[in-house]
Every structure is written in C-alpha cells, then in structure tokens.
Amino acid sequence: MSTKPICQSWFVTQKINDWLYLISEPHYYWWNRANLWLIKGQKQDLLLDTGLGVSSLRQHIASLIDKPLLAIASHIHFDHSGGMHEFEQRAIHAAEAKALQTGDDYEALCTAEQGWVLEEHFEQLPHADFTVTQYTLHAAEPTQVLAEGDVLDLGDRAFEVLHLPGHSPGCIGLYDSNQNLFSGDVVYDGELLDQLHCSHIPTYIQTYERLQKLPVDTVYPGHYHIFGRSRYQQIMAEYLESKRKPGCPSEQV
C-alpha cells in the first residue's frame, strides 16, 4: 500500500477573467500537468481538455456550469483526454476520434511500457484505492468530430478550430476574433515534445510556419503559463531555427 497522503481536493480552479477559468491538478507532476480551460459563453460553455481522469472533473466544475457544455480534447494524450468519458458532449479531431472511441492507451501515451504514467508523479493520491498500474484511458464515443475551420459559436464569442498537427496527428487549437489562441500542446513555454511515436517534425515545422502568420495577442497553452505575442513568436522562431539546421531531425520522415 502507498504511504502517500490522499488529497482533499484533486483540482484547483483559478478565475482568469469573466469568461475564463483555469483548472489544474496540483498534486500531479508539474512538468506534465495540463491546463484545463473552462470557457464561459452566452449560450454554451466549452471545456478544453479534461486532465488525467483520476478524479471527477465534472463534479468539480458543477457549480460553474449553467448551460450546455462541450468537452473538447485538444489531442488524445492522457493528460488532456483522461476525463472525457465523464461528459455527455465530447469533441476531438477526426485524426484521433477512433483512439478516444476505443480507449487506445498506446495513442494516449499511457501504457506501462511507454513509461509516462509513473507513481512518483503523484505527490498525493486522488483517492484511497488509486494505483498507477490500473491507469487507463476510458473509452468515450465522440459526439462531435472536429475539422479545420469548424466554428464553435458560444453566442457572445466564437472560436475557429485550427488543425495543428506535429506533436500528434489530431492536435487542434481554438482561435477567436480577439486574437486569443488556446494552443493545447502545439505552442507552450517549455520543452516541446516532438520525438513521440505520434510526432512528426516536418509537419510541426509546417504548423509553426502557418502560425507565425496568425495574429495572436494572448496564448492560453496546454501547459505552464499564459503568454503574449512576443513570446509566442520567439518560441516558434527558436524552434524553427533549431529544427531547420542541416542534419537535424527535421530531415526524418
């Protein structure tokens, strides 16, 4: 039996502004701890990413939900899609819809052999009978399959779905007319993962070349902190410079 303490509350919520909440899992390893974004709209709410799925996110946010809610996975990886099964309305890009439907642990990066879900990453336990060895991605049938250019209309604001592959085939971002970008794992201010089995560096380069032309004021990323346009451009420029050098992995296929 583990001697780790059991946490009082697995999640913590921070109000960013009148229409946005950031939910995180503070007892989980900071390096892989995802940002979960609750976007409040006039006629519909969006939840971008659902965390590990080891405690009830639906119950945690119940007091904040007063209208229809669409849960969206920015991509299939376990730290972003683990709680999707809890929600009635679920959306993911077409490229990873089957992986969510079948609960594909390999595509979610949570098989024991892949080594991403480790006991030492849990500083406290979500509940008494939790064990890492039993962790799995719960299968969840997508109720909406997303594609490039789809528009999610919340009444007072609308988000365009951007298909941004490279980190994984089904990565998406959400972009609005106020130049807010919810970037998932495509752009964040930390070590970018492009060597996974599902990653493809030449595609990542193409995605960044596209994003460099997108006017962005604020980035709400899938990990770490919020940042603005100058850091956004700097992150992409540095990545492109490093990957375009002769002999770098950008030449792999």
Helices and strands as residue ranges (DSSP letters): E 12-17, E 20-24, G 30-32, E 36-39, E 45-48, H 57-60, G 62-64, E 69-72, H 78-81, G 84-86, E 90-93, G 94-96, H 97-102, G 119-121, G 132-134, E 144-146, E 151-153, E 158-163, E 172-176, E 180-184, H 201-211, E 218-221, E 227-228, H 229-243, G 249-251
